[in-house]
Amino acid sequence: MAYRHTILISLALPLVLSACAKSDSGVPSGDAPECDNGEPLVGYPDADGDGFGTPIGRITVCDALPEGYASTSDDCDDENELNNPEGVEVCDGEDNDCDFDTDEEAIDQRTFYADEDSDGYGDDSASVTACSLPDGYVLWGGDCDSTEPFINPAAVEICDEIDNDCNDVVDDAATEDMFPWYPDEDEDGHGDFESPIYACSAPDGTTGSPSDCDDTDATIHLGAAELCDGLDNDCDGDVDESDDCEGDPTDDGT
């Protein structure tokens, strides 16, 4: 009987020694090894090699951790080296920094603007940053009136005393329905038809009547009384056609 026990012990001893050796080399073991150099090291599987491990499969060793193991167990995704407690949160639908939240304060978030009037341009004062476009928001701001769909940076400026195209100028040169105004140098209420100026309202020194054939003489314009002065006062193409004018218009009658 003693001989049989000796045989069993002889067979078991290599297994025990083998288990101790595997524990020292970093293979999972139920009990921590006794290390001559102090406390054993604890290692955790680090499949993605980012320096952070997972708790399942922990090992204890006396020497340096073997390749594929890390000293921490707080990796939330051991299949992606970009996802770990020191990861940078980006807009990818994943918990990159292992804080149990997704896409929060991601570095590549965009700014979106509230578009109340649905004209495709949002209010700069009502913006949010997010990874995806929220309902009621658009990618572009610059709307100077978020309640009027015909007022935005792409709108056509018209003569209505409103800044339609949001360029901070009211009824400026971009307006399509401006009126022609004519320079009135002689201030007779009639302007030079050959030099129109387009504006929503009359600029200084202009008139709406393009009926002056000589803008340097106030006695000459369409509808003026014809004078016996050798000039076409009424701009009809004739000179001194009045019945009052007889003979040489320069003749003073003496």
Residue, then its C-alpha position, 0 to 999 in steps of 0.5 A: m500500500a505504501y508503495r502505491h502512495t509513493i507512486l501517486i505522489s511521484l506522479a503528482l509532484p511534476l504537475v504541482l511543479s509545472a503549475c508553479a512554473k506556469s504561474d511564474s511565467g504569467v499563465p492564470s493561476g488560482d493562487a499568487p506565487e511566492c516571489d523571492n523579490g517581493e510582492p507578485l505582479v498582477g497582469y490583465p489581458d491587453a489584446d489591442g496593445d494599448g496598455f490597458g487590460t480587461p479583468i477577465g484572465r488576470i494573472t500574477v507573476c514574480d517577474a515582468l509582465p509577459e507580452g500581451y498583458a497590462s497592469t490595469s484592468d479598466d479598458c472598456d474595449d480591448e479590441n480597439e486600441l483607440n478606446n481606453p481611459e486615455g482615449v480621445e472622444v470623437c464622433d463615432g458612436e463609441d465610448n472612446d474614453c471609457d466613461f460610459d458615455t458616447d460622443e460627449e464633448a467629441i473633438d470633431q463636433r460641429t456647430f449647428y444653427a437654429d433655423e426657425d423660418s426654414d430658409g436654410y440659414g440659421d440664427d448665429s445666436a441660437s447654435v449648438t455643438a453636436c455630432s449629428l444635425p438636430d431637428g430644426y437646425v442647419l449647417w449655416g448661420g448668418d440669418c439676420d432675421s430668423t422669422e422671415p424666410f425671404i431674409n437671409p444671406a442668399a436673398v435678393e435685395i429689394c427696395d423695401e428699407i430692409d436688409n434682405d441679404c444680411n450684409d448690414v446694408v439696407d437697399d444697397a447696390a445689389t438691389e434688382d428693383m432700383f429706380p433710375w434717377y437723373p442728375d439735375e445740375d441746373e436744379d430745374g427739376h429735369g435731369d440728364f437722361e444720358s446719365p441715369i443713377y440707379a437707387c431705391s430713393a433719389p440721391d442728392g442732386t437728382t430727379g426722376s424726370p429724364s427731360d432735360c436736353d441741357d442740364t447747365d441752363a435752368t431755362i431749358h428743359l421739356g415743357a419750358a417756355e420758348l424764349c427768343d434767345g436762339l436756344d431750344n428751350d422746350c427741348d422739342g428740336d426747334v429753336d424760337e418757334s414761338d409766335d413772339c419771336e420774329g426776325d433775328p432773335t438777337d435783334d433788340g428791336t431798336 
